[in-house]
């Protein structure tokens, strides 16, 4: 596979951009190769600058659930673009998208748009502290909630992939107010939340962990979390930046039937453009300025292009049967993928799947938390990644990420990807 133009671009980028990339995992260090530079994408395929074509399972890290360059979304963006790119003032499209979000998510009565998932989570935590008058944030090991200072404690894929224990530049005075505990451990959860001396304002959780690889909640974990936070007056925040509109139209909260107090969104609700949101109970959301005293602002919040793309995407996702078809397709693909892995590396892989997101861990498993995820053989994953890339299949350049099925992937795309998967597994060292 010729990658000369990508190599040249990466060399130049490294002289201009730290590490040559604008988000660390994209550098592909953990998979021991240079990144490809993408020229365009359409449907289920991406095309690099050297003309190579790949079946895409990265989906821009999740949001391209309809596939790339979806005509309905593109048309909505083009229509909005004809009227301008940014106003710094309210526009009708943000009201439309807000209405769609509030109608779709059972727990969201009011919503505030921002420009990224990180903005959504940091704003939700600030709101929870302002609402409760408490200071401590509880998160879970291996869950990633963006790169705000208070979240970079045992934080998931980017940190794990680069082998960074936290991050320089984050003062102890900030992280001392964040407590990270094991995911899926209800005993530690109850002991922690019942400790009144901790002054806990909120618990933030990925209802399905997606940043230590896909790790589903254990039976009863989310139910216990909801019951305890409700009893103790602690705000429960679901970080649905990945799962929102991915698992179901109503998100993971609808999928599992658990209603949080606040929800953070991103990825899909921008239809591929930069956007985030946080929303929840009207009583809590009323604390946000200018209605209340908790300040949060953003010049590009509610950007008309992102709002138009998001509204077009959500309307397409609301089509009857969309998620039944998507999840059934993902289940069939995952079953065959697991069979291939077991055939060629018996007892050496574990596949976790929830809806249309999945991870093949190169470990005997099971993978139920951060500790078990860390048993994965990252060197073997790197070899698998390189083989798949050479065969024209584009995966996440980290063992600790998800693969995503999109509506644009046809049966023949998935069948081809499975053929390439079998070929790649055959070439791996036993």
Residue pairs with C-beta under 8 A, 6 or more apart in sequence:
1 50
1 52
1 389
1 390
2 50
2 51
2 52
3 34
3 36
3 48
3 50
3 52
4 50
5 37
5 48
5 49
5 50
6 34
6 35
6 36
6 37
6 48
6 49
6 50
7 34
9 37
9 49
10 20
10 34
10 35
10 37
11 20
13 20
13 21
14 20
19 27
20 27
20 35
21 27
21 35
23 158
24 158
24 161
24 162
25 157
25 158
25 161
25 162
25 396
25 397
25 398
25 401
26 35
26 397
27 35
28 34
28 35
28 397
29 161
29 162
30 161
30 162
30 378
30 382
30 397
30 398
30 399
31 381
31 382
31 385
31 386
31 397
31 398
32 382
32 386
33 385
33 386
33 389
35 397
36 48
36 49
36 50
36 52
36 389
37 48
37 49
38 46
38 47
38 48
38 49
39 47
39 48
39 49
40 46
40 47
40 69
41 47
41 56
41 64
41 68
41 69
42 67
42 68
42 69
43 67
43 68
43 69
43 408
44 55
44 56
44 67
44 68
44 406
44 408
44 409
44 410
44 413
45 53
45 54
45 55
45 56
45 68
46 53
46 54
46 56
46 68
46 394
47 53
47 54
48 54
52 392
53 392
54 389
54 392
54 393
54 394
55 392
55 393
55 394
55 409
55 413
55 416
55 417
56 64
56 68
56 394
56 406
57 393
57 394
57 395
57 396
57 403
57 404
57 405
57 417
58 394
58 395
58 396
58 403
58 404
59 65
59 404
59 406
60 68
60 272
61 267
61 396
61 401
62 210
62 242
62 246
62 267
62 268
62 357
62 402
62 404
63 266
63 267
63 268
63 270
63 271
63 272
64 272
64 404
64 406
64 408
65 245
65 246
65 268
65 313
65 317
65 326
65 356
65 404
65 406
65 407
66 72
66 73
66 271
66 313
66 316
66 317
66 406
66 407
66 408
67 406
67 407
67 408
67 409
68 272
68 408
70 271
70 313
70 316
70 408
72 312
72 315
72 316
73 271
73 272
73 309
73 312
73 313
73 316
75 312
76 271
76 308
76 309
76 311
76 312
77 271
77 273
77 305
77 308
77 309
77 312
79 308
80 93
80 304
80 305
80 307
80 308
80 309
81 305
83 304
84 304
85 303
85 304
85 305
86 299
86 300
86 303
86 304
86 305
87 304
88 299
90 302
91 302
91 304
91 307
93 302
93 304
93 307
93 308
93 311
94 113
94 302
94 304
94 307
96 307
96 311
97 113
97 269
97 307
97 310
97 311
97 314
98 111
98 113
100 310
100 311
100 314
100 315
101 108
101 111
101 265
101 269
101 277
101 279
101 314
102 108
102 109
102 110
102 111
102 279
104 245
104 249
104 250
104 251
104 314
104 318
105 244
105 250
105 251
105 253
105 254
105 263
105 279
106 250
106 253
106 254
106 259
107 238
107 253
107 259
107 260
107 261
107 263
107 280
107 281
108 263
108 279
108 280
109 279
109 280
109 281
109 282
109 285
110 279
110 280
110 282
110 285
110 286
111 265
111 277
111 278
111 279
111 285
112 123
112 277
112 278
112 279
112 285
112 288
112 296
112 301
113 275
113 276
113 277
113 301
113 302
113 307
114 120
114 123
114 275
114 276
114 277
114 278
114 296
114 298
114 301
115 274
115 275
115 276
115 298
115 300
115 301
115 303
115 306
116 146
116 266
116 274
116 275
116 276
117 145
117 146
117 239
117 241
117 264
117 265
117 266
117 267
117 276
118 145
118 146
118 147
118 148
118 276
119 146
119 276
119 298
120 146
120 241
120 264
120 265
120 266
120 276
120 277
120 278
121 145
121 146
121 148
121 151
121 204
121 237
121 239
121 241
121 264
121 278
122 146
122 148
122 150
122 151
123 278
123 296
124 202
124 204
124 237
124 262
124 264
124 278
124 280
125 137
125 148
125 150
125 201
125 202
125 204
125 237
126 294
126 296
127 262
127 278
127 284
127 285
127 287
127 288
127 294
127 296
128 137
128 201
128 202
128 235
128 237
128 261
128 262
128 284
129 135
129 137
129 201
129 202
130 287
130 292
130 293
130 294
131 201
131 235
131 284
131 287
131 294
132 201
132 202
132 233
132 234
132 235
133 201
134 199
134 200
134 201
135 177
135 199
135 201
136 177
136 178
136 179
136 198
136 199
136 200
136 201
137 150
137 177
137 178
137 179
137 200
137 201
137 202
137 203
137 204
138 178
138 179
138 180
138 181
138 192
138 193
138 198
138 200
138 202
138 203
138 204
139 145
139 151
139 153
139 154
139 178
139 179
139 180
139 181
139 203
139 204
139 205
140 180
140 181
140 182
140 183
140 205
140 206
140 209
140 370
141 154
141 180
141 181
141 182
141 183
141 369
141 370
141 371
142 154
142 155
142 156
142 160
142 183
142 209
142 211
142 212
142 215
142 369
142 370
142 373
143 155
143 156
143 183
143 204
143 205
143 206
143 209
143 211
143 212
143 239
144 151
144 155
144 156
144 157
144 158
144 159
144 206
144 211
144 212
145 151
145 155
145 204
145 206
145 239
145 241
145 264
146 241
147 158
147 167
149 169
149 170
149 171
149 174
149 175
150 174
150 175
150 177
150 178
151 178
152 159
152 166
152 167
152 170
152 175
153 166
153 175
153 178
153 180
154 180
154 370
155 166
155 211
156 209
156 211
156 212
156 400
157 211
157 212
157 213
157 398
157 400
157 401
158 211
159 165
159 166
159 167
160 212
160 374
160 398
160 400
161 398
161 399
161 400
166 175
179 192
179 198
179 200
181 188
181 189
181 192
182 188
182 369
182 370
182 371
183 205
183 209
183 212
183 215
183 368
183 369
183 370
184 215
184 217
184 218
184 221
184 368
184 369
185 369
186 218
186 220
186 221
186 224
189 221
189 224
189 225
189 228
190 224
190 228
192 198
192 200
193 200
193 203
193 228
193 229
193 232
193 234
194 228
194 232
200 232
200 234
201 234
201 235
202 234
202 235
202 236
202 237
202 262
203 225
203 229
203 234
203 235
203 236
203 237
204 237
204 239
204 264
205 222
205 225
205 236
205 237
205 238
205 239
206 238
206 239
206 240
206 242
206 243
207 217
207 222
207 238
207 239
207 240
207 243
207 252
207 253
207 256
207 258
208 214
208 215
208 216
208 217
208 242
208 243
208 247
208 252
208 354
208 357
209 215
209 216
210 242
210 243
210 357
210 401
210 402
211 242
211 400
211 401
212 370
212 373
212 400
213 352
213 359
213 361
213 367
213 373
213 376
213 399
213 400
213 401
213 402
214 352
214 353
214 354
214 357
214 358
214 359
214 402
215 352
215 367
215 368
215 369
215 373
216 352
216 354
217 256
218 368
222 256
222 258
223 258
225 236
225 258
226 236
226 258
226 259
226 260
228 234
229 235
229 236
229 261
230 236
235 261
235 262
235 284
236 260
236 261
236 262
237 260
237 261
237 262
237 263
237 264
238 251
238 252
238 253
238 258
238 260
238 262
238 263
238 264
239 264
240 251
240 252
240 253
240 263
240 264
240 265
241 264
241 265
241 266
241 267
241 276
242 267
242 357
242 402
243 251
243 252
243 255
243 357
244 251
244 252
244 263
244 264
244 265
244 266
244 267
244 268
244 269
245 251
245 265
245 267
245 268
245 269
245 313
245 314
245 317
246 267
246 268
246 355
246 356
246 357
246 404
247 254
247 255
247 323
247 354
247 355
247 356
247 357
248 254
248 255
248 323
248 355
249 317
249 318
249 322
249 323
251 263
251 265
252 258
253 259
253 260
253 263
255 354
255 355
260 280
261 280
261 281
261 284
262 278
262 279
262 280
262 281
262 284
263 278
263 279
263 280
264 276
264 277
264 278
265 276
265 277
265 278
265 279
266 275
266 276
266 277
268 310
268 313
268 314
268 317
269 275
269 276
269 277
269 310
269 313
269 314
270 276
270 306
270 309
270 310
270 313
271 306
271 309
271 310
271 312
271 313
272 309
272 313
273 303
273 305
273 306
273 309
273 310
274 300
274 303
274 306
275 303
275 306
275 307
275 310
279 285
286 292
287 293
287 294
288 294
288 296
289 295
289 296
289 297
316 322
317 323
322 407
323 355
325 407
326 355
326 356
326 405
326 406
326 407
327 355
327 356
329 356
329 405
329 409
329 411
329 414
330 353
330 355
330 356
330 357
330 358
330 405
331 353
332 414
333 405
333 414
333 417
333 418
334 351
334 353
334 358
336 418
337 351
337 358
337 360
337 418
337 421
338 349
338 351
338 360
340 418
340 421
340 422
340 425
341 348
341 349
341 351
341 360
341 425
342 349
343 422
343 425
344 422
344 425
344 426
344 428
345 362
345 425
345 428
345 430
347 364
348 362
348 363
348 364
348 377
348 380
349 360
349 361
349 362
349 363
349 364
349 365
350 360
350 361
350 363
350 364
350 365
350 366
350 367
351 358
351 359
351 360
351 361
352 358
352 359
352 361
352 367
353 359
356 404
356 405
356 406
357 402
357 403
357 404
357 405
358 402
358 403
358 405
359 367
359 399
359 400
359 401
359 402
359 403
360 403
361 367
361 373
361 376
361 399
362 376
362 377
362 378
362 380
362 381
362 384
362 399
363 372
363 375
363 376
363 377
364 375
365 372
366 372
367 373
367 375
367 376
373 400
376 399
376 400
378 399
380 428
380 429
381 399
382 399
383 428
383 429
384 424
384 425
384 428
385 395
385 397
387 423
387 424
387 427
387 428
388 394
388 395
388 420
388 421
388 424
389 395
391 420
391 423
391 424
392 420
393 417
393 420
393 421
393 424
395 403
396 402
396 403
405 414
